[in-house]
Amino acid sequence: MAVEGFLFQHDGYCCVCEQHVVFSADGPYFRSTLKCPSCKTVPRHRALFLALNRLFPNWRDLDIHESSPGWDLVSQRIRKETKSYTASQWDPSVPSGSVHAKGYRAEDLQHQTFADEVFDLVLAQDVFEHIFEPDKAIKEIARTLTPGGAFIATVPIVLKTQPSRRRAAFLDGEIRHYLPAEYHGNPMSAEGSLVTIDWGYDIGAYLQHHSGLSFLILQIDNIDQGIRADYIEVLVGIKQPIPVL
């Protein structure tokens, strides 16, 4: 329904703030414009939270690590409601493994200081397109997961069925660009985060190969819950053996 001042509006229910709302978009790119008027979440936030609730309805009783939270309401709710929550940020200004005065733990996702098998869930929202060595990062995440634990993440799969491609690499102490530099917002830096990889659907096979986790790629399209946009797939990697049938 077109309404003056908005390109699009739709009555629905927000799973994050748990309210009946009118989702509104003031532009055609719903990934960033289709917002909940109450909690200000966008479709990828709601997709991740819906997947979390459906796959792990007991998440409040679990030990959770979230990498690089942007402190949207999803991260705020999980931090407030879960039994054990650890937020980490890439912050080279403080020693790795130390806790910053702001409450987050300084961690390089590719070289973590956590012990083995300490988290039931690891969450990441739009992080893996900014990592230079995603093979090392997913291997480290798998190491820190308990048996039966899971990695849940949003990653913009911009290339869809085309092969993933590298945009930038860190070689010999410097960044080497293969495509024009592209940056996304970063809560830790006004300069933003460099996009290192354009991912395709082969991300599931790549992460599974380097971690041993069993991966699903969830595509959620539910306009009544404000979940409709490009590039809002949710990746779920579960730490469990392949069944013997």
C-alpha positions, -999 to 999 in steps of 0.1 A, spaced: 0 0 0 15 33 -11 13 60 15 25 96 12 60 99 25 68 62 21 74 40 -9 59 10 9 40 1 41 27 -32 54 9 -42 85 27 -71 103 44 -85 134 80 -79 144 96 -110 159 123 -89 175 103 -64 195 73 -87 196 48 -61 185 22 -56 158 36 -28 137 34 -11 103 67 -19 85 77 11 64 103 16 36 113 50 22 133 35 -6 133 4 -29 163 -13 -13 144 -31 14 176 -46 29 183 -12 45 150 6 43 122 -18 53 123 -9 90 102 -17 121 90 16 135 94 4 170 128 -13 172 143 0 140 154 -34 128 158 -42 91 150 -75 74 183 -92 80 180 -86 118 145 -101 118 156 -131 96 184 -140 120 163 -136 151 135 -157 136 160 -185 127 175 -184 162 140 -187 178 129 -215 155 161 -236 155 172 -229 191 141 -219 211 162 -226 243 188 -200 233 183 -181 266 198 -211 284 229 -213 262 264 -199 262 266 -175 233 294 -156 216 285 -128 192 313 -115 170 312 -77 162 277 -68 173 263 -36 160 241 -33 191 208 -35 172 179 -47 193 187 -84 184 221 -81 200 207 -62 229 180 -88 236 204 -117 234 228 -100 258 201 -91 282 181 -124 282 207 -152 277 224 -171 305 259 -163 293 268 -138 266 302 -127 253 306 -99 228 338 -96 209 352 -69 186 383 -67 164 402 -40 183 440 -41 177 444 -12 202 441 -35 232 456 -70 238 438 -99 223 417 -117 248 414 -87 271 381 -71 280 377 -35 270 362 -10 294 331 -8 271 325 -45 279 335 -63 248 364 -88 245 391 -80 220 394 -109 196 406 -116 161 380 -140 147 408 -157 127 430 -163 157 408 -165 188 420 -169 224 390 -187 237 394 -223 249 380 -253 230 342 -261 231 331 -232 253 301 -218 233 268 -234 224 261 -207 198 283 -183 178 265 -154 161 278 -130 134 258 -104 116 274 -93 82 309 -101 93 322 -128 69 324 -104 39 350 -84 58 374 -112 68 407 -117 50 410 -154 60 375 -168 63 389 -204 63 408 -197 95 378 -178 111 353 -206 105 378 -232 117 383 -212 149 345 -209 154 341 -246 150 368 -252 176 351 -230 202 316 -247 197 304 -274 219 292 -307 203 258 -300 189 265 -262 189 259 -240 160 272 -209 141 244 -186 129 252 -157 106 239 -133 81 262 -128 51 252 -109 19 253 -135 -9 256 -109 -36 268 -132 -64 241 -159 -59 248 -188 -82 281 -173 -95 314 -184 -78 325 -163 -49 354 -139 -56 380 -121 -36 380 -84 -36 410 -78 -13 438 -98 4 463 -90 32 497 -101 18 532 -92 30 519 -68 56 497 -48 32 463 -48 16 462 -59 -20 431 -49 -39 418 -70 -68 386 -49 -73 378 -13 -64 376 -8 -26 342 -11 -11 333 -4 25 303 -11 48 294 5 81 315 -4 111 305 3 147 342 4 156 354 28 129 341 58 111 361 46 81 340 15 77 349 -21 71 366 -32 38 347 -58 18 372 -86 12 350 -112 -5 318 -111 -27 301 -144 -17 279 -167 -38 259 -197 -26 291 -217 -26 298 -201 7 280 -230 24 303 -256 8 334 -234 15 326 -230 52 316 -266 56 349 -278 40 371 -257 62 352 -263 95 336 -297 94 303 -281 104 271 -291 85 258 -260 68 223 -249 58 215 -217 39 180 -204 49 161 -181 27 132 -165 46 106 -145 28 77 -134 50 64 -99 44 40 -102 73 71 -104 96 89 -77 76 114 -102 62 117 -95 25 148 -82 8 178 -92 -13 209 -106 5 193 -116 38 201 -153 38 209 -169 72 237 -194 73 236 -221 100 265 -244 106 259 -272 131 286 -291 149 274 -327 147 286 -358 129 271 -369 96 245 -396 104 253 -432 96 222 -446 81 
